[in-house]
Every structure is written in C-alpha cells, then in structure tokens.
Amino acid sequence: MEFHPPFEKRTTEELIKIAISTTEEWQHEAIIQAKEELLKRNIPALELQNRIEIIRNEKLKQEKIERIHNNVKATASYTGWQLGLLFILAPIVITEYYGLSGKSLWRLNEEGYKLMFKQRFIALIAGITFWVVYFKLFII
C-alpha cells in the first residue's frame, strides 16, 4: 500500500508518531511501514528511545490539555441574566437558529457544552410554557 507522502520522505519524528500510534489513528499497514522505515534509517536504539519518549510525553500533554478543555466546556454555565433572557424571550429564541448566544441548542450539545445545553433546554421549555399559559389565561 502506498501513502502520500511516501514514508521515505517523512521526517524521523513523523515516522515515530505513526509507529507508536494506534490503529484508530493510522492503518495497520502504515504503522508497519513506518517501523520498517525507522529500521532502515539505522538510528541508534538509545536515540530512538529518547525521541519516542519525547513524542509520547508531548502526546500525553496534549491529551491532558484536551481533557481539561472538554471538562471546561462540559461545565460552562449561563449567568442568571442570560437564563432570565432565555426564559422571557423563549418564543423568539426558539424560532431562531442561533438564538442569543450565537449557538443553537443542538450545537451546544454537539460541541460538548452539556450543562449549558440542559440550562438552555429547561429555560426555553419553561419560557414557552409560561407564554402559552399567559396568553391562554390573559389574552384569549
């Protein structure tokens, strides 16, 4: 199987990243070819091990940063004023694709803003219910 760019033209760091990756990141054949290319380059074992450790540490740092970022997104919250506006303006917000925050309800969920999704959902349902009851009791 051929890959572009060919493994012969890739840097040693790129090859190491591929060689230590999982089959979720790269195809099994690519991992094997990367390991074979590293062997062809006759890199001393100690130097190769040091490079592998550096790349693994960078990968672990990046994964930790990503977990922290995802946790921050999952626990982000609306302020009381924002929730109040969502409640009062629910009929308008529900008909807009982006609403007041610039993100639709479904986009919040897709992007991992779990708490904001729940808060917005509840505020919109409560606001719509309030306005329906209000119009039913006082207008009609």
CORQUI-V426186 format. One record per residue. N is the residue number from 1. RES is the residue in one letter. PHI is phi in radians with two decimals (none if undefined). BURIAL is 1 if it has 16 or more other C-alpha atoms within 10 Angstrom, else 0. D_FIRST is the distance of its C-alpha to the first C-alpha in Angstrom with 1 decimal. Layout:
BEGIN
((N/RES/PHI/BURIAL/D_FIRST) (N/RES/PHI/BURIAL/D_FIRST))
END
This chain:
BEGIN
((1/M/none/0/0.0) (2/E/-1.77/0/3.8) (3/F/-2.11/0/6.7) (4/H/-2.11/0/10.2) (5/P/-1.21/0/12.2) (6/P/-1.06/0/10.2) (7/F/-1.10/1/11.1) (8/E/-1.11/0/13.6) (9/K/-1.66/0/15.6) (10/R/-1.47/0/15.9) (11/T/-1.29/0/19.2) (12/T/-1.08/1/19.9) (13/E/-1.09/0/21.1) (14/E/-1.07/0/18.0) (15/L/-1.11/1/16.0) (16/I/-1.12/1/18.8) (17/K/-1.02/1/18.8) (18/I/-1.22/1/15.2) (19/A/-1.11/1/15.9) (20/I/-1.70/0/19.0) (21/S/-1.41/1/17.9) (22/T/-1.72/0/17.9) (23/T/-1.28/0/15.4) (24/E/-1.33/0/17.6) (25/E/-1.62/0/16.6) (26/W/-2.34/0/12.9) (27/Q/-1.18/0/10.3) (28/H/-0.98/0/10.7) (29/E/-1.08/0/7.3) (30/A/-1.14/1/8.2) (31/I/-1.09/1/11.6) (32/I/-1.12/0/10.9) (33/Q/-1.11/1/9.1) (34/A/-1.12/1/12.1) (35/K/-1.12/1/14.5) (36/E/-1.11/0/13.5) (37/E/-1.16/1/14.0) (38/L/-1.10/1/17.3) (39/L/-1.12/0/18.4) (40/K/-1.09/0/17.9) (41/R/-1.37/0/20.1) (42/N/0.90/0/23.0) (43/I/-1.39/0/24.3) (44/P/-0.97/0/27.4) (45/A/-0.99/0/27.1) (46/L/-1.15/0/30.0) (47/E/-1.13/0/28.6) (48/L/-1.09/1/25.2) (49/Q/-1.10/0/27.1) (50/N/-1.10/0/29.3) (51/R/-1.12/1/26.5) (52/I/-1.08/1/24.9) (53/E/-1.09/0/28.4) (54/I/-1.08/0/28.9) (55/I/-1.15/1/25.7) (56/R/-1.10/1/26.5) (57/N/-1.11/0/30.0) (58/E/-1.09/0/29.0) (59/K/-1.13/0/26.8) (60/L/-1.13/0/29.8) (61/K/-1.09/0/32.1) (62/Q/-1.11/0/30.0) (63/E/-1.12/0/29.9) (64/K/-1.14/0/33.7) (65/I/-1.07/0/34.4) (66/E/-1.11/0/32.4) (67/R/-1.10/0/34.4) (68/I/-1.10/0/37.6) (69/H/-1.06/0/36.8) (70/N/-1.12/0/36.1) (71/N/-1.18/0/39.3) (72/V/-1.10/0/41.3) (73/K/-1.10/1/40.1) (74/A/-1.16/1/40.9) (75/T/-1.86/0/44.4) (76/A/-1.08/0/45.2) (77/S/-2.42/1/48.5) (78/Y/-1.34/0/50.7) (79/T/-1.40/0/54.1) (80/G/-1.05/0/57.3) (81/W/-1.10/0/58.0) (82/Q/-1.11/0/54.6) (83/L/-1.13/1/55.0) (84/G/-1.08/0/58.5) (85/L/-1.11/1/57.3) (86/L/-1.06/1/54.6) (87/F/-1.11/1/57.4) (88/I/-1.16/1/59.9) (89/L/-1.70/1/57.5) (90/A/-0.88/1/55.5) (91/P/-1.09/1/56.3) (92/I/-1.33/0/55.1) (93/V/-1.10/1/52.0) (94/I/-1.15/1/50.9) (95/T/-1.51/0/50.9) (96/E/-1.52/0/48.9) (97/Y/-1.27/0/45.2) (98/Y/-1.68/0/45.1) (99/G/1.16/1/48.5) (100/L/-1.35/1/50.2) (101/S/-1.57/0/47.5) (102/G/1.57/0/45.0) (103/K/-2.25/0/42.7) (104/S/-1.28/1/43.1) (105/L/-0.98/1/43.7) (106/W/-1.25/0/40.4) (107/R/-1.18/0/38.5) (108/L/-0.99/1/40.3) (109/N/-1.13/1/39.0) (110/E/-1.07/0/35.4) (111/E/-1.53/0/35.5) (112/G/1.61/1/36.9) (113/Y/-1.48/1/40.6) (114/K/-1.13/1/41.9) (115/L/-1.17/1/45.5) (116/M/-1.12/1/45.9) (117/F/-1.06/1/44.6) (118/K/-1.10/0/47.2) (119/Q/-1.09/0/49.9) (120/R/-1.14/1/49.3) (121/F/-1.03/1/49.0) (122/I/-1.12/0/52.3) (123/A/-1.08/1/54.0) (124/L/-1.21/1/53.1) (125/I/-1.11/0/54.2) (126/A/-1.11/1/57.4) (127/G/-1.15/1/58.1) (128/I/-1.10/1/57.6) (129/T/-1.05/0/59.8) (130/F/-1.01/0/62.4) (131/W/-1.18/1/62.6) (132/V/-1.12/0/62.8) (133/V/-1.12/0/65.6) (134/Y/-1.02/0/67.3) (135/F/-1.17/0/67.4) (136/K/-1.17/0/68.4) (137/L/-1.42/0/71.3) (138/F/-1.89/0/72.6) (139/I/-1.80/0/71.6) (140/I/-1.60/0/71.6))
END
